[in-house]
Amino acid sequence: MLGLKLLTDPRWANIAESNLEEILSDHAWCEQKAATNAITLITQNSEHQELVDELTAIAIEEMQHFQMVINIIKERGYTLSRERKDDYVGRLVKFSKKDGSRNQAFIDRLLFAAMIEARSCERFRVLSLNIKDKELAKFYHELMVSEAGHYTTFLNFARKYSTDVDVEKRWKEWLDFEGELIQSFGTKEAIHG
């Protein structure tokens, strides 16, 4: 369904589970950044009422996820680490087209968001199926379902609002690029790491 070219090795879940405090902190910041991205898309494209409505709901949901992860961190006696640079996301940002028409930049921002949601969904699935912690396995299963919905929303908006982009062709380029990129990741306790 997601079209990802390379799936995460299930052994990545062992890396994540070996340092739950770190993976949970990283996850919390991913949720915060997802909310920020939705708000940025609203701010830059407020003429699209359906997008404003849907992405407002997503931004709120992402902040609720942030709060849920923070609560798990506190309940377990962990400390939220400082936010850190996400190299995976940084490389996706560099791949984004910024020099075309306003519509091209808008569509690429939507595809960027869809890509991150797709990979997050896939990583949450790996965690839900492979970690021994039953509470977290259930939590990640629930979030996997949510991320799948967000992925679909962003991709559908790209298709709906494109005026000068072949969305299917560009989405394939995103999938191909990410398939190569992800080969360098999956070795540390980070959602995209």
N, C-alpha and C positions, 0 to 999 in steps of 0.2 A: 504493500500500500504506500509506503513512504518513498520508494524508489531509490533508497540509498544504495550506493555501489559497493560498499564494504560494511559488513556488520561488525560490531564490537566483539572481540574475543571474550567469552564468558569469564575467563580468568581475571579480566579487569575488575570484576566484582570483588575478588579476593584482595586486590590492591586497595580498593575503596574501603572494604570492611576492615582492613588492617589499621586504618586511621579514620574512624568515624567522625571524630571531632573536625578533622580537616575537610573531609568530603561534605559534611553538613554545612560548614562555614562557606565553602565554595558554592554549594547549592543555594544557600540563602542569598548570596550576592548575585547569582544567576537570575534568581526570581526578581530581585530589585532591578537589575538591568533590563529584564524583559518588560517590566512595568514602565520603565523610563522610555524604552524604545516605542512602546504603544503610545505613550503620551506625546513623544516627538512626532510620530506619524500623524496624530490628531492635530497637533499644533501647525504642522506644515501643510495639511490637506483638509482643513476644516470645512471646505465647501462641499464635501461628500458626507451628507448627514448619516447615511447608513454606516459608513466607516467610523464616524465619530461615535455613534451609539455602540457598535460592536467592540471597538477598541477601548472605549471607556470601560465596558464590562470586563474586557481582558486585563486592562491595567489594574482594576480593582481586584480581580481574581489573582493576578500575579502577586500583588501586595499581601493578599490573604495567605498565599503560599509562603511568602517571605515570613509572615508572622507564625505560620505553622512550623516552619523549620526553626525559627528562633525559639519557639516554645520547646521543641524537641531538644535543642542545644541546652537550654536552661534546665529542663527536666533531668537530663543526663549529667548535669554538673560540668558541662563543657563551657568554653568561652568562645564567643564569635570572634574569629580572627579578623584582622584588617582586610579590607577589599584588596584584591591583587589583580594585576593585569591578566587577561585571558588571551593567551597567544593564539588559540584557535579562532576566537572571534575577531581578533586583530587581523589575522590573515584573510578572513572572510570580508572584513571591511575594505581591505586593499583590493580585493577582487571586484568589489562593487563598482559599477559605472557611475561616475559623478560628472562626466564632461559632456553628456548629451543634452537632450531636451529636458525640461522640467518633468515631463511625463516619464521619460526613461529613468531618471533618478528616482522618482516615486516608485515605479514598478520594481526597480532593483532593490529598493529599501524593503518593499513587501516580500520579495523573493529571499532577501537576506534574512528577514524575520522567519519566513517559512522554513528556511534551511536550519536555522538554530533550533526551532521548535521540533523539526523532524529528528535531528540528532539527539536532542534532549529526550524526546519520547523514546527513542531506541535505547538510550543509555538507562533510562528509568526502567524499561522492560528488562534489561540485563540485570539490574539490581534486584528487581522484584522477583526474578526467577532464580537468582543465584546466591543471595546473601542468606546467612543462617538466622539473622535477627528477624523474627516473624513480624514484629511490629513495624519495622522499617520496610520489610518486603511488601506488606499490605499498603503502607503509605506510598511507596513508589509505584505500585500498581495503579492506585487511584490517580496519582499525578500523571502517569503514562497516558491514561485516557484523556485527561485534560489537555495535555500537550498535543495529542493527536487532533483534538478539536481546534486548537489554536493554529496548528500547521495548515489545516484545511481552510480556515478563515483567511489567513494571509494569502495563500495560493489562489483562492477564489477571488479575493479582492484584486490581485494582480491581473487575473483574467478579465475581470469586470471593468477595471479602470484603464486598461491599456488602450492608448490611441495610436501609438507608433512603435510598439514593441511586439515582436513575435514571442509571446510569453512561453509557449511550449518549447521553442528553440532555446530561449534564454534559460529556462528552468533546466533543460538538459545540460547546458553549459555549467550551471551551478552544481548540478549533481556530479558531473564529471570532475570539476575542480575539487569539490569536497571529498570525492572518492579518493583522489590523490592525496589531498591534505591530511585526511584522517589517518593515513598510514604512519604519520609521524607522531601520532598521539595514542593514548590508551595505556600509558605506562606509569601514571601517577594518580594520586587520590584527588582528582578534580573531575567535575561532570564532563567537561570536554577534554580533559587532559590525557 
